[in-house]
Amino acid sequence: MLYAIEKTDIRAFLAAKRADKVSARSLARKLSSIKGFYRWLSEKYGIDATIVLSAKAPKFQPNLPRAVSETNAVDMLEQVAGNSREPWIAARDLAVLTLLYGCGMRISEALSLKGSDYPIERRLKIRGKGNKDRVVPVLDIAAQRVQHYVTLCPYDISLHEPLFRGLRGGALNPRQIQKAVEQLRYQMGLPETVTPHALRHSFATHLLSAGGDLRSIQELLGHANLSTTQNYTSVDQNLLMRVYKKAHPKARK
């Protein structure tokens, strides 16, 4: 019965999954789902879920995102505009990638922008994961590239329609931007880890490398936890220590 679960049951489950060569990361996710189910049972039916909720997930090394170098990031933006025969599509792809790298947006956030968000101001309110809103500063070059795209776009940009359009006028599919980045990878000899989302990682990493503090970058990325931001920044521990010593009041004494 569900309410009669014992520690030995959980250990047996974990052992069986390990025998099936389930990775530690996947096993941690499965255990998290089980805990969520028992948490619901506890709230709904008063079942004692202490044994399940106290079970420890297997440890695993998180897959840290890989940032693009500053030189490659700039080169990607310079080259993407020359990869389409349609000037408006070239301008569109350049505008989207500039928002990802220049503002740290997720691709879903950039493509969710509406005509009502145009013209792009110095500060842009965007809705991220969990329907949480945040305000990000926008570089002049990013606003200019969006403006250039809108000027060339053959479709009317009305208030409630998507800002970025596909070839036939519908909402731009993320796959089109992914394909544009794949083409850049091939042209520039970049690894498969270079994706549209890698430009968001690069935004965070390059800001931190230039002396930005983690808390500010956390706000810009819209992360609920600082630890998530730290995982996004592929910097060495020496750099993190320098930022810590510079920012922490106790470390400055």
Secondary structure, 3 states (H helix, E strand, C coil): CHHHCCHHHHHHHHHHHHHCCCCHHHHHHHHHHHHHHHHHHHHHHCCCCHHHHCCCCCCCCCCCCCCCCHHHHHHHHHHHCCCCCCHHHHHHHHHHHHHHHHHCCCHHHHHCCEHHHCCCCCEEEEECHHHCEEEEECCHHHHHHHHHHHHHCCCCCCCCCECCECCCCCECCHHHHHHHHHHHHHHHCCCCCCCHHHHHHHHHHHHHHCCCCHHHHHHHHCCCCHHHHHHHCCCCHHHHHHHHHHHCCCCCC
